[in-house]
Amino acid sequence: MDNALSASAAAAPVMITPINAQPNFVQRLNGLPLRSKLTMGAGLAALAGAVLAITLWSSQGDYRPLFSGLADKDGGAVIGQLSALQVPYKHEAGGTILVPAGQVYELRMKLAAMGLPKSGSGGTGNAVGFELMDKSSIGQTQFNERLNFQRGLEGELTRTITAMSDVADARVHLAIPQQNGFFREQQKPSASVVLTLRGGRTLDRNQIAGIVHLVSSAVPELNPKAVSVLDQTGALISQTGADAATGLDSQQLLYKQQVEAGFNKRIFELLEPVVGRDNLRSSVTADVDFSQTEATAEEYRPNQGPNTQASVRSSQSNESNNASNATPTGVPGAATNQPPVPATAPVNGASAPLQAAQGAGAGGNSRREQVTNYELDKTVRVTRGAVGNVKRLNAAIVVNHRSVTDAKGKTTQQPVPAEEITRLTDLVKEAMGFSAERGDSVKVISAPFVVDKTEPADVPIWKQPWLLDVARSAIVPLAFVAIALIAVFGMIRPAIKAAAPQPSEDKAETVDEVVDDEELLPGGAGMPRLEAPIHNEKLERARALARDNPVAVANIMRDWMAGETAA
């Protein structure tokens, strides 16, 4: 029998399969249970979804405002166009529309070409400028041309006013009468401006005056007093000519506050280097006279001075003569034949005879009258009182107590000495321009300042605002990362670990030997030793070897038995 087995073994070579050979990775995956395969597939799908979500979120996560403060009608129109353009957007409270940061400027130009938004932020509204004049029809009348010009001017003014940062929208109405050939019958133009201010914004007087002068300068013959400016509540915020008498209240208050602030600044700049920072409080009250007075005086004075020549205003002379044959009388001689002396006016009030007495002729009479009026000195004086004169100043100043540290290191608060208070008072008087005639008063005292100790609230770290902001911004990517980690370590990794090859203690070897009765197989160094199975895997491999190569196993067993006998 042994010869038969040897002959059969010599007739056909035997290929011994490596004992440690294992199937590849795909075969091992196919050999996994169905539950493990489903878990691994679900993990791969979750991982792919998390990676895709993180990619999309990072590419479109940075949103910037496209328009803000839009009305509901304009916001709906803008959102409709964004949906038609297939652009992702977000809508927040207050009429703010957010789009991806990389498309903000491109979308603004596209929407502006479409005329959106029609009002509010970011657009010129439905105001049409001078582009109306570019479209002229053949049958256009003079009235239509004038109306288009007025509409274009209103639109241009609206665009200019809405360019201000505090103005959300504006409407300009111009009333320009038609000019005729009669100058006296021409009417003056007028204008009205309605402003829609942004939330929480106001316009100061300089801005309102700028709007008024902008409109009045754009329209010929338009007086700034004929321009009315209203806000969105209908309140008149511009000053008209009718309110000139009572419209200075706010300006008076502003001027008074500026005067008081100027004196306070002087006091602080002068005393702070002396008493230290935050150790001084001052308050200055100014009594300002805003009354307007005007006086006119007209004085008449006589001519003064010896060299002053009076100018004649008017002169009137009257002479009557009732003559008859008269005989010469008087003493004949040169004195009788002299002409009459001309009349002279008194300059310094001295009286003198008009002419020398003449002898009257017999049988007749004569009468001569002369009235001369002279100019007098006249002085007209107009005095206007200044507006905003300071009538009285009152200053109250408090200086904090000084901190004094003794030799033991104990700190106490002590009042400022009276001599130093006096010196500080003198400094304040000089800085204010103190005048006792006006009734000014300055009071400087020393008192301890009470400082409220506010203990910082012990807010836990998880309630800190900055941490909450970081958490809100990072919650989405962290959630995706957590899903990816769960998919990798909880679903994919166990399946891959189960399909991995098990480590083997022996190296795989191939036995390709022709077994014969006369040849002996190599010793233990060339062939793996068959040891007692210590687990099911080795036992299964030994059984598989015996089942596939029974002849080789029989020869091995025979050699073992022979070797033991020989030994």
Secondary structure, DSSP 4 states (H G I P E B T S, - for coil): -HHHHHHHHHHS-EEEPPTT----HHHHHHTS-HHHHHHHHHHHHHHHHHHHHHHHHHHH--EEEEE-S--HHHHHHHHHHHHHTT---EEETTTEEEEEGGGHHHHHHHHHHTT--SSSTTS-TT---GGGGG---TT--HHHHHHHHHHHHHHHHHHHHHTSTTEEEEEEEEE-PPP-S-STTPPPPEEEEEEEEPTT----HHHHHHHHHHHHHHSTT--GGGEEEE-TTS-B-SPPGGGTTTTTHHHHHHHHHHHHHHHHHHHHHHHHHHH-TTSEEEEEEEEEE----EEEEEEEE---STTPPPPEEEEEEEEEEE-------S--STTTTPPPPPP---SSS----SS---PPPTT-EEEEEEEEEE--EEEEEEEEPPSSEEEEEEEEEEEPPEEEE-TTS-EEEEPPPHHHHHHHHHHHHHHHT--TTTT-EEEEEE-PPP----PPP---GGG-HHHHHHHHHHHHHHHHHHHHHHHIIIIIHHHHHHHSPPP-SSPP--EEE---SS-----TTTS---PPP-SHHHHHHHHHHHHH-HHHHHHHHHHHHHHHHH-
